[in-house]
């Protein structure tokens, strides 16, 4: 599945270990997401974004928040002047699910415009 196909999908409720992706699936999907890294012993994917000022950072955070609420899948965000770190994980599966990669791909699509 490529980044365009990922971004076109929608999150589904995923609860339980059976929805957690294995290492091979994570590796394959991560290759589709430029700059995203595996963190927290493989339990999250993370990317740092840079912006020219706080105004643009806040706009990015609001756009990500809107998308996350629409998909009912929410990231951890760390932000400051000109930067934001986004981390995706699916706590209900105890690691990474397809939802994390869908949402990361949607952020990439958002920034491509």
C-alpha positions as CSV (number, residue, x, y, z in Angstrom):
1,X,0.0,0.0,0.0
2,X,1.5,3.4,-1.0
3,X,1.1,6.7,0.7
4,X,-1.7,7.9,-1.5
5,X,-3.7,4.7,-0.8
6,X,-3.0,5.1,2.9
7,X,-4.2,8.7,3.0
8,X,-7.4,7.8,1.1
9,X,-8.4,5.3,3.8
10,X,-10.3,6.0,7.0
11,X,-9.6,4.8,10.5
12,X,-11.6,1.9,11.9
13,X,-12.2,1.0,15.5
14,X,-9.3,-1.3,16.4
15,X,-9.2,-2.9,19.9
16,X,-7.2,-5.9,21.0
17,X,-3.8,-7.4,20.1
18,X,-5.1,-9.0,16.9
19,X,-5.2,-5.5,15.3
20,X,-1.5,-4.7,16.2
21,X,0.8,-4.8,13.2
22,X,3.8,-7.1,13.2
23,X,7.4,-5.8,12.6
24,X,7.3,-6.7,8.9
25,X,4.0,-4.8,8.3
26,X,5.3,-1.8,10.3
27,X,8.6,-1.8,8.2
28,X,6.7,-2.0,4.9
29,X,4.3,0.8,5.8
30,X,7.0,3.0,7.3
31,X,8.9,3.0,4.0
32,X,5.9,4.9,2.5
33,X,6.2,7.7,5.0
34,X,9.1,10.0,4.4
35,X,10.8,11.2,7.6
36,X,8.7,9.1,10.0
37,X,10.6,7.0,12.5
38,X,9.8,4.1,14.8
39,X,10.0,5.1,18.5
40,X,9.3,3.7,21.9
41,X,10.6,0.2,21.2
42,X,8.4,0.0,18.1
43,X,5.2,1.1,19.8
44,X,4.9,4.5,18.1
45,X,5.8,6.4,14.9
46,X,7.0,9.9,15.2
47,X,8.0,12.8,13.0
48,X,9.3,16.3,13.8
49,X,7.9,19.2,11.7
50,X,9.4,22.7,11.4
51,X,7.6,25.9,10.6
52,X,8.7,29.5,10.2
53,X,6.9,30.8,13.2
54,X,4.4,29.9,16.0
55,X,1.4,31.0,13.8
56,X,2.2,28.3,11.2
57,X,2.9,25.8,13.9
58,X,-0.5,26.4,15.5
59,X,-2.2,26.2,12.1
60,X,-0.6,22.8,11.6
61,X,-1.7,21.6,15.1
62,X,-5.3,22.8,14.4
63,X,-5.4,21.0,11.0
64,X,-4.0,17.8,12.6
65,X,-6.5,18.1,15.4
66,X,-9.4,18.5,13.0
67,X,-8.3,15.4,11.0
68,X,-7.7,13.4,14.2
69,X,-11.2,14.2,15.5
70,X,-12.8,13.3,12.2
71,X,-10.9,10.0,12.2
72,X,-11.5,9.5,16.0
73,X,-7.8,8.6,16.3
74,X,-5.6,11.1,18.2
75,X,-1.8,11.7,18.3
76,X,0.5,12.9,21.0
77,X,1.7,16.4,20.1
78,X,4.7,18.3,21.4
79,X,5.0,21.8,20.1
80,X,6.9,25.1,20.6
81,X,7.8,28.1,18.5
82,X,8.3,26.8,14.9
83,X,8.2,23.1,15.6
84,X,5.8,20.2,16.4
85,X,6.5,16.5,17.0
86,X,3.7,14.2,16.1
87,X,3.5,10.7,17.6
88,X,1.0,8.0,16.6
89,X,0.2,4.8,18.5
90,X,-2.9,2.8,19.1
91,X,-3.1,2.3,22.8
92,X,-6.1,-0.1,22.4
93,X,-3.9,-2.6,20.6
94,X,-0.7,-2.0,22.6
95,X,1.3,-0.8,19.7
96,X,0.9,0.2,16.1
97,X,-2.2,-0.3,14.0
98,X,-3.1,0.6,10.4
99,X,-4.9,3.7,11.9
100,X,-1.5,5.2,12.8
101,X,-0.2,4.9,9.3
102,X,-3.4,6.2,7.8
103,X,-3.2,9.3,9.9
104,X,0.5,9.9,9.3
105,X,-0.2,9.6,5.5
106,X,-3.0,12.1,5.9
107,X,-0.6,14.6,7.5
108,X,1.8,14.1,4.6
109,X,-1.1,14.8,2.2
110,X,-2.1,17.9,4.1
111,X,1.4,19.3,3.8
112,X,1.7,18.4,0.1
113,X,-1.0,21.1,-0.7
